[in-house]
Amino acid sequence: MSIERPILGVVTAEQFERGARARTRAAILDAAAALWARDYSASFGAIAERADVSRSTLHRYFPDRQALVDALLLDSLPRLGAVADSVTPHDSPMDALEAYLRAGIEIGDRVIFLYSDPDRFDGNPNWPSDDYDDALTPLLDQARAAGAIAADIPNAWATNLFYAVLYTAAEVSAGDLPRHVAADLAVRSFRRSVSG
């Protein structure tokens, strides 16, 4: 009696299908984020074209616009949380703030989608009531204590400035300016603005 053992490195049809479905879903979500960050009225047809799938495929994954909005919201929020989690430990609080800013710019389409319209998610049960700046406040406090942020700049000002610079860099990097250049400019702008 012989026992069949799976061959290492061979993917079963079921595993391939799950992987292909996950890649297709991710491509649709990325396309929606990229388009809706610039034009929230972008159609399913434009999203399908950008994701390189047919409209019928897009509709199999997301039957209507609200389903896609909710899926993108639920996919984007953990990415934003992961940005906040990725910034520790660092040599200095300002280095941590810089890393936070750069990581946020990397997911710029998601940031713009989430925050370009403050009323977009009103009433949506998937939108959290708490803010995602919980990680930012202690970093700002530490940077102030280290002398990197001027004592007369309130946290509310520094927080809004941080997110304004992040948002601006994310928006500009979607155009002609390379993302790394936008990130460098964002870091320089934020540092100069808070140093006093």
C-alpha positions in Angstrom: 0.0 0.0 0.0 1.5 3.3 -1.0 0.7 6.7 0.5 0.4 9.6 -1.8 2.3 12.6 -0.6 1.9 16.1 -1.9 4.7 17.2 -4.1 6.3 20.3 -2.6 6.0 23.4 -4.7 3.0 22.1 -6.6 0.0 24.3 -6.3 -3.4 22.6 -6.3 -6.2 23.9 -8.5 -8.1 25.1 -5.4 -5.0 27.0 -4.1 -4.5 28.5 -7.5 -8.1 29.6 -7.7 -8.0 31.2 -4.2 -4.7 33.0 -5.1 -6.1 34.2 -8.5 -9.3 35.4 -6.8 -7.3 37.3 -4.2 -5.1 38.9 -6.8 -8.2 39.9 -8.9 -9.9 41.3 -5.8 -6.7 43.2 -4.9 -6.4 44.6 -8.5 -9.9 45.8 -8.4 -9.5 47.5 -5.0 -6.2 49.1 -6.1 -7.8 50.4 -9.3 -10.8 51.8 -7.4 -8.5 53.5 -4.9 -6.4 55.0 -7.6 -9.4 56.3 -9.6 -11.6 57.4 -6.7 -8.8 59.2 -5.0 -8.9 61.6 -8.0 -12.5 61.3 -9.2 -15.1 59.7 -6.9 -17.5 59.6 -9.7 -15.3 57.3 -11.8 -17.4 54.5 -13.2 -17.3 50.7 -12.8 -16.2 50.6 -16.4 -13.2 52.8 -15.7 -12.3 50.8 -12.6 -12.6 47.5 -14.5 -10.4 48.9 -17.3 -7.7 50.0 -14.8 -7.8 46.7 -13.0 -7.6 44.9 -16.4 -10.8 42.9 -15.8 -14.1 42.8 -17.5 -17.1 44.6 -16.1 -18.8 41.3 -15.5 -15.8 40.1 -13.4 -15.9 43.3 -11.4 -19.6 42.8 -10.8 -19.0 39.2 -9.6 -16.7 40.5 -6.9 -18.7 43.7 -6.1 -22.3 43.7 -7.3 -22.8 47.4 -6.8 -21.0 50.6 -6.1 -21.7 50.5 -2.3 -20.3 47.0 -2.0 -17.1 48.3 -3.6 -17.0 51.4 -1.5 -17.4 49.3 1.7 -14.8 46.8 0.6 -12.3 49.5 -0.2 -13.0 51.2 3.1 -12.5 48.0 5.0 -9.3 47.3 3.0 -7.9 50.8 3.5 -8.4 51.3 7.2 -6.0 48.4 8.3 -3.4 49.7 5.8 -3.6 53.1 7.5 -3.3 51.4 10.9 -0.3 49.4 9.7 1.4 52.6 8.7 1.1 53.8 12.3 2.4 50.5 13.6 5.4 50.6 11.2 7.1 53.6 12.7 8.7 52.2 15.8 11.5 51.9 16.9 13.6 54.8 15.5 16.6 56.8 16.6 14.6 59.9 17.3 10.9 60.9 17.5 11.4 63.1 14.4 12.9 60.1 12.5 9.7 58.2 13.5 7.5 61.0 12.3 9.5 61.0 9.0 9.0 57.3 8.6 5.3 57.7 9.4 5.0 60.4 6.8 6.8 58.4 4.1 4.8 55.2 4.8 1.6 57.2 4.5 2.6 58.6 1.2 3.2 55.1 0.0 -0.5 54.4 0.4 -1.5 57.8 -0.7 -4.4 56.7 -2.9 -6.0 55.1 0.2 -5.3 58.2 2.3 -7.0 60.5 -0.3 -9.9 58.1 -0.8 -10.5 58.0 3.0 -10.1 61.7 3.8 -10.7 63.8 0.7 -14.4 64.1 1.5 -15.2 64.4 5.2 -18.9 63.5 4.6 -18.3 60.5 2.3 -18.7 57.9 5.0 -21.3 59.6 7.2 -23.7 56.9 8.4 -21.5 54.1 7.1 -21.2 51.5 9.9 -17.7 50.5 8.6 -16.3 54.0 9.3 -14.7 54.0 12.8 -15.7 56.6 15.3 -12.2 56.8 16.7 -9.4 58.7 15.0 -6.2 57.1 13.5 -4.0 59.8 15.0 -3.5 57.9 18.2 0.0 57.0 17.1 0.8 60.5 16.0 0.1 62.4 19.3 2.7 60.6 21.4 5.3 61.0 18.6 4.6 64.7 18.4 4.9 64.9 22.2 8.2 63.1 22.1 9.5 65.3 19.3 8.5 68.4 21.2 10.3 67.1 24.4 13.4 66.4 22.2 13.3 70.0 20.9 12.5 69.0 17.3 9.1 70.7 17.5 8.9 74.3 18.8 7.2 74.5 22.2 4.8 77.2 21.0 3.3 75.0 18.2 0.2 73.2 19.6 -0.4 69.5 18.9 -3.6 70.3 17.0 -1.6 72.5 14.6 1.2 70.0 14.2 -1.3 67.1 13.7 -3.2 69.0 11.0 0.0 70.2 9.4 1.4 66.6 9.3 -1.8 65.3 7.6 -2.0 68.2 5.2 1.6 67.6 4.1 1.0 63.9 3.8 -2.2 64.5 1.8 -0.5 67.0 -0.5 2.4 64.7 -1.2 0.1 61.8 -1.9 -1.9 63.9 -4.3 1.1 65.4 -6.1 2.9 62.0 -6.3 -0.1 60.7 -8.4 0.9 63.2 -11.1 4.2 63.9 -12.6 6.3 64.1 -9.4 7.9 60.7 -8.4 6.7 59.4 -5.1 10.1 59.5 -3.5 10.6 63.1 -4.5 7.2 64.0 -3.1 8.1 62.2 0.2 11.4 64.1 0.4 9.6 67.4 -0.1 6.9 66.4 2.5 9.5 65.6 5.1 11.4 68.8 4.5 8.3 70.9 4.6 7.1 69.3 7.8 10.4 69.6 9.6 10.9 73.2 8.6 7.3 74.1 9.6 7.5 72.7 13.1 11.1 73.5 14.0 10.2 77.0 15.1 
